[in-house]
Amino acid sequence: MSQIRKAPEGILGFPVAPFNGQGKLDEEALYQNIQFLLDEGLEAIFIACGSGEFHSLSGKEYEQMLEIAVSAAGGKVPVYTGVGGNLSTALEWTQISEDKGADGYLILPPYLIHGEQEGLYQYTKTIIESTDLNAIIYQRDNAVLTLEQIQRLTELEQLVGLKDGIGDMALNISLSYTLGNRLGWLNGMPMAEVTMPAYAPIGFTSYSSAISNYIPHISRMFYEALLNGNVQLVREIYQHVIMPINEIRKQRKGYAVSLIKAGMEIMGLHAKNTARPPIVPVEKEHCRQLENILESAMERFPKKTAAI
C-alpha cells in the first residue's frame, strides 16, 4: 500500500461489475477487465465506483471486487475504491479498503439526504479521518462542497484530490486557482472526454474514461492530442467517436454505466450487456448504433497508430 500523498494522474480506469447469467458477479470477467486496462497503460484502477455499480453491491461482492483489483494491479498502479452512501456503511467499506490493501478511495455522495454545507463537511471529514488511506472528494449530486469547506478539509493530509462531476466551471476555476497543486484535479463528468477541452486549461488533466473499457487506444490518442495541442486530431476524434457515442449515452438514464458493457461486448471483451436494476441494459437499436460507430472508429483510428 502506497503512502504517497498524491492523486493518480492521467487516464483513470473504472472497471465495470460484470454479472453472469444468474446475476452474480463474474470474477474471471472482472479480472480480465482490469488486466485489459492495465495492459493498455491506464494509470490507476478505481474499483466498485459508479461504473462498477457501487449502489447495487453487497458487502461480500465489494470485498471480492477489491481483492481481484489489488491482485491484478500487483502494485503496478494504485487501486482506489468507492465509498459512500450512509455513513456507517461508508466507514465499514473504508476499513475493508484499508485491510485489503487499497491505496485510497473515492468518496461518493451520502444516500438520499441533502445536507447543509457543515453536514457535508462533517460527513466527508469523518470518512477521511477513519483511515490513513488517500482520499478523493467526488463533487456530484447531493454532495457538492464549497471552496470554504474544501479548504477546511485540506488540513487533512489524507485528502489528495477532487473529482468534479457537476460541471460548475466557475467553482472549478475558483478551486483549482485557489488551492493549486495542494490537490490533484480529476474530471469526473459523464464521458469525461466530452468536457476535457474545457477542463484541461484549468488544471484538470486527469479523467475517468468510460470508453477506455473498450477503445482505450482512442482515449489515449485523444488525451495526448489534447495535452500536446494537436487541435485537428482532437476535433476528428471528437466528431467521429466521442460525440456520436455521447449522443447514445444521453438517450436513457443509466447508460453512463450500461453503455460501457455494451461497448465491451461489441469489441469482443468479456462482458455482457447486463446491469442490475434500476439500471437498464442498452436497447438493441442503440447497440446497433454503437457498433456502427465503433466499426468506423477502428477504421479511422486503428490501434497501431496510438501513441503508447
N, C-alpha and C positions, 0 to 999 in steps of 0.2 A: 504494500500500500504506500503510495507516494504522499509525502507531506509537503510537497512543493506548493506554495500558496499562489497558484496561478491558474486561471481558467483555460481550458483547452482552446486551441486556435485552429483556424482553417475550416474544412468541411466536416461536419459532425454527423456521425452515423446514428440513426434512430431505427433499430430493428423493429419488425412487426412482432405480433404474437400469433404465430401460425397455429391453427387448430386443425385437428384431423376430422374425419367424417363423423365422429361421435362427439365433436365439440370439445375435445380435450386438447391440452397443449401438446404440440408435436415437437418434442425435444430435438430430434435429429434435424428437422426443418429449421428450427431456431438456430442451432449450431451452424448449419450451412449458411443461413442468412448473415450471421455475424462474421463467419470466415470470409464470405464474399466481400463484405465491406472492408475487412482488414486487408484482404488481397488487393483491393482497389485503392488502398492508401488513405482511407479516411482516418482522420486524426484522433478520434475518440469514439467510444461507444456509450450511448445513453440508453439504458435498458429499462423496460417497463415504464415508459413515459407515455405521452399521448399516442404516438404511433404504435406503441406496444399495448394499447388498450388498458392502461393503468386502472381505469374506472371499473373494469369488469373482472379483475384478477382476484383469486383467493390468496390468502397468505402463503399457502403451500406453493401455488404457481409462481408467486412473486419470488420466493426463495429459489425455485427451480430455474427461473429465468436468470436470476443473478448469478447462481452457481455456474451456469452454462456460459454466461458472458465473461466472467472472470477467468474461467478455464480457457476459453477460446482466445481471449486477449493475451493471456500469458505474460502480462506486464509490459507488452509492447506499446500499448496505448492506454490512457486512463479509461476507467469504467465509472460512469455515473448512473445513479438510479433515479427513479421518480418517487418523490414522497409528497404527501399532501392529504387532502380530504379532512376528515375530522382529526383533531389534534392528537388524540390518543393513538389512533392508527398510524398517523404520521410519525410519532415518536417510536412506536414499535418497529416501523419499517426503516427508520434511520439506524436503529440499533442492529437490525438484521443486516443492513448495508455495511455497517462497520464490521460486524462479526464475520461476514462472508468475504471481506477483502476489497470492497469497492473503494474508489478514490474520492468519491464525493456524491452529491445528489442535487437534483433539480427540484426546487420547492414549487409544487403545483398549488392551485388555489384551495382554500378551505371549502368544504362541502356546503353548497346552497347559500349559506349565510352571507349577507352583505354587511361587513363590519366597518366601523369608523376607522380612520387612519391609525389611531392609537391601538385599536384592537388588531389591525393587520400587522402593525409593528410588533406587538407582543406575540402574536401567532408566529411570525417569521423568526423573531429573536429566540423564542423557546425552542424551535426546531434547530436553529443554527447552533445554539449552545449545548444541545443534547449530546453531540459527539465532537470528535476532533477532525471529522472529515471536512473537505472543502464543500462549500455551499454556493449555489447559484440561484438567485431570485428569478422567478418567471412572472413577468408582468402580463396578466391576461384576465379576462372575465371579471370576476368579483374580487380580484386581488391586484389592485394597481396602487402602488405606493408612490407618494410624492417625493420630490427631491429631499425635503427635510427629513422624512422618515428613513430614506436610504442613506443619507449622510449619517444618521444615528447608527444605523446598522453597520456601517463601515468601521465602527470601533471594534467590531468582532473580527479577529484575524481569519477566521474560517471562511468569511464571505469573500469569494474571489471573482464573482461575475454577476451580470444581469442579462437576462434574455427577454427581449421585447416581443410580445405577441398581440399588441393592440394597435400599433401604427401611429401613435401620437408623436409626430416628429418634433413638435415644439418641446415636449417633455424630454424626448430622447436627446435633443441638442443640449438642453439645459443640463441633463445628467452627465453626458459624455464630456461636455466642455468644462463643467464644474469639477467633476471627480477625476477626469483624465485617466491616467493609467493605474489608478487605485483599483479599478475593476476591469475585467475583460468584458467586452460588449458583444453580445450574440443576437443575431436576427432570428427570431422565432416565429415570424409571421407564417401563415399557411402558404406552402410552396414558396419558401423564402427567396428563391431566385427571382421571383417577380419584383420584389421590392429592393433587392440588393443594390441596384444603381443609385438609389436614394440613401441607403444606409451606409455604404462603404465610405463616402466622403466625410462622415462624422465619426468614424472610428469603429463602426460595427463591421469588422472584417471577417467575422466567423458566423456561420449559419448552419441551421439544421436542414438537411437536404432530403426531402421525400423521394425525389427521383433517383437519388443515389442508390436506393434499394434495387433499382432495375436498369438504369442507364448512368452509372456513376462516372463513366469517362466523359459524358457530355456535361455533367455538372462540373467536373474538373476543368474542362475546356472553358466553360462559361466563367468560372471563378478566376482562372488565371488571366483570361482575356480582360475581365473587368478590372483586376488589380493592375494589369500592365497597360491599360489604356487602349486596348485593341477594340475600338468602338464598332468597327464593321463586323467583327466576329460576334461580339455581344449582341448586336442588332439581328444578325442572322439566326443565332440560336434562340433569341427572344421570339422572333417571328415564326420560326418553323417548329419549335419544340415547346418552349416554356408557356407562351400564351395559349396555344391550342390545348395543351394539357390542362392548364388552369381553367379554361372555359368549361371543360368537362367537370373538373373538380367542383365548380360552383353550382352544378346542376342539382345536387342533392346534399342535404345535411349529412355529415358523416363520411363523405367522400374523401375528406382530408386523410382518413385512415384507410378506408376500404379500397380506394383507387390505387394505393401503393401495392396492395396484394394483387389486384387485377393486373397491374403492370408487371409484377414479378411473374405471375402465371403466364402472361403473354410472352415474356422473354425466356421462358423455359426454366425458371428458377423454382426452387422447392417451396411453393406457397399455393394455397387455394384461395379463390375469391369468396372467402367466408369471413364473417365477423360476428361478434356477439351483439345481441340487441342492447341498446336501441340503434346501433349502427347497422345499416343495411348493406348487403353486397352490391356491387356495381351492376347495373342493368345491362342486358345483352347488347342493346344498341350502343350504349356508351362504351362497352368493351370493344365493340367493332370500331368505333371511332378512335379509341386509344390505340388499338392495334394498327390502324392505318397511319396514325401519327408516328408511332414507334418504327414502323417499317420505313417510312420516309426519312425519319431522323437517322436511322442507322446507315442509310444510303448517303445522306448528305454529310454526316459526321461519323464516319467509321471509327472504330476503336483504335485502329493503328495510327490515326492522326492525333490522338490525345497526347498531351504532354504529361508524363507521369513523373 
